[in-house]
Amino acid sequence: MLLSRTHPFLPLVISEVAGLMKSKARNSIASALALVLLGLGLVSDGVSAQPQGGAQVSIESQDASGTHILLNAMLWTPPGTAKGAVVLVHGSSGWTDYTVGHYGRALSAAGYAALAFDAFGARGVGSTGNDQTQVTAMQMTRDAYAARQFLLGRGFKSDRLGVMGFSKGGLAAMQAADRNFVPEQTERFEVAIPFYPGCPVHPRVPKPVSKVFMGLGEKDDYTGVKPCQDLAEDYRRAGGTITVKVYPDASHGFDGNPENTRMIQFRTVENFMGCVVFLEEDGQVVQDGKRYRPDDAALVVELRKTCVTKGASMWTNQTQKAAATHDVIDFLDRTFGL
């Protein structure tokens, strides 16, 4: 898609980049050190950069055991009546202003409400990049549905609710779009927008329920392109409506910190790109003759023996970030008939 259609989010992208350019000269040494630490996996990108510009709220979710937990969240609302609302699900680095904050402000500027939640903080986790068993994507899918319930309580219409996720959160968004996952949720999101999701779990019989827009980075070496294209094709063949766009010269997390335009090597993150497992119709994954729930930490331990590797590279492509933001809003407008 071309950026010929003007949206109010464009000044936000420009101002974010301009502000970083002004500060870059003053902070060049600190920035260089931060990039080194990022590459070594000693810090997480944006861990301290909580999303800005919205109202702080809390949502009540449940862990797999049924234990109730209160999650910090942020709600962005547009002036006047919102056209709809989108739940934003962060990735393995936690919620950041660079990504979920950016989309929260952009969606609000375009007339949508947006609700982001911190799936890690209340659970005592900072990042899951080096250990994906700490908080599962399935748990984050449950959290996304708790956020949906919060929005319904605020008066938003059920047929105007979507979920958008990034990386691990993209996997959560894709799971939210298929009734094989969290089947206890009988009412589902109308739309799902997974960006560079993890795509190792393939339902034998997909059960599509949402209209999906999937955004991938052409040079993603973390979750990959083909695994997600294959997952999308399975979804389509099962009768689902899904559009996949591959953004050129874009890595995993290409819509992140505008300051990180050079490649960063993350040497210690767990990489599942080479893993493919199948979710059977009974909701179990069979691996080496053993049966697992899809959110069972023991499954990850088993996959570490065979297909999990270490490392990934990432950088921000500011042009594709702007294009992706436009595409998301355009997809919502078209899907909701606006």
QUIZI-V176324 format. One line per field, one symbol per residue. ss: DSSP state (H for helix, E for strand, - for the rest). A space follows every 10 residues. Layout:
# QUIZI-V176324
ss=???
This chain:
# QUIZI-V176324
ss=---------H HHHHHHHHHH HHHH---HHH HHHHHHHHHH ---------- ----EEEEEE EE-----EEE EEEEEE---- ----EEEEE- E--E--HHHH HHHHHHHHH- --EEEEE--- HHH------- ------HHHH HHHHHHHHHH HHH----HHH EEEEEE-HHH HHHHHH-E-- ---------- EEEEE----- EEE----E-- EEEEEEE--- -----HHHHH HHHHHHH--- -EEEEEE--- -E-------- ---EEEEEEE E-----EEE- ---EEEE--E EEE---HHHH HHHH----EE EEEE---HHH HHHHHHHHHH HHHHH---
